[in-house]
C-alpha cells in the first residue's frame, strides 16, 4: 500500500478536487486505494461505479456512510494520519 499517495488523494478530495484524487487512486492496487476510489465516485454521483470499488476494497459498503467527508476522515485515521 502506498500510504502517502492515499493521504494525498484524500487531501485532494477534502478540497473538492476529486479529479486529482481519481488520477492518484486509479493507478494504485490495494484495498485502501479502492475504498478511496469508491468515495471519489460517490462524490461524483456515479453510484454503480462507487459500489463496484467498495466491493473491490472489501473494507466497507456504499451504505456505511452518508457523508463522504466523514468517511474520508475515518480512512485518514485508519491510515494513521
SVG drawing of the C-alpha trace seen along z (x, -y; Angstrom):
<svg xmlns="http://www.w3.org/2000/svg" viewBox="-27 -23 31 31">
<polyline fill="none" stroke="black" stroke-width="0.4" points="0.0,0.0 1.2,-3.5 0.0,-5.3 1.5,-8.7 -0.4,-8.6 -3.6,-7.6 -3.3,-10.5 -2.6,-12.8 -5.7,-11.6 -7.8,-12.1 -6.4,-15.7 -7.5,-16.4 -11.0,-15.1 -11.2,-17.2 -10.5,-20.3 -13.2,-19.1 -10.5,-18.2 -12.0,-14.8 -10.4,-14.6 -6.9,-14.9 -7.7,-12.3 -9.1,-10.0 -5.9,-10.2 -3.9,-9.1 -6.1,-6.2 -6.9,-4.7 -3.3,-3.6 -3.0,-2.0 -3.8,1.6 -4.7,2.0 -7.8,2.1 -7.5,-1.4 -6.9,-3.0 -10.0,-1.1 -12.0,-2.4 -10.9,-6.0 -11.7,-5.3 -15.2,-4.3 -15.6,-7.6 -14.4,-9.5 -17.3,-8.0 -19.7,-8.5 -18.9,-12.2 -19.2,-12.3 -22.6,-10.7 -21.7,-7.6 -23.4,-5.1 -22.8,-1.9 -19.1,-2.6 -18.8,-3.6 -20.4,-0.3 -18.0,1.6 -15.0,0.0 -16.4,0.6 -16.8,4.3 -13.2,4.3 -11.9,2.8 -13.5,5.4 -13.4,2.8 -16.8,1.1 -20.1,0.9 -21.7,-2.1 -24.4,-2.5 -22.0,-2.6 -21.5,-6.4 -24.0,-9.1 -21.3,-11.8 -18.3,-11.2 -16.2,-13.8 -16.8,-11.9 -15.8,-8.7 -12.6,-10.3 -11.7,-11.4 -12.1,-7.8 -9.9,-6.4 -7.3,-9.0 -7.4,-7.9 -7.1,-4.3 -4.1,-5.1 -2.5,-6.7 -2.7,-10.3"/>
</svg>
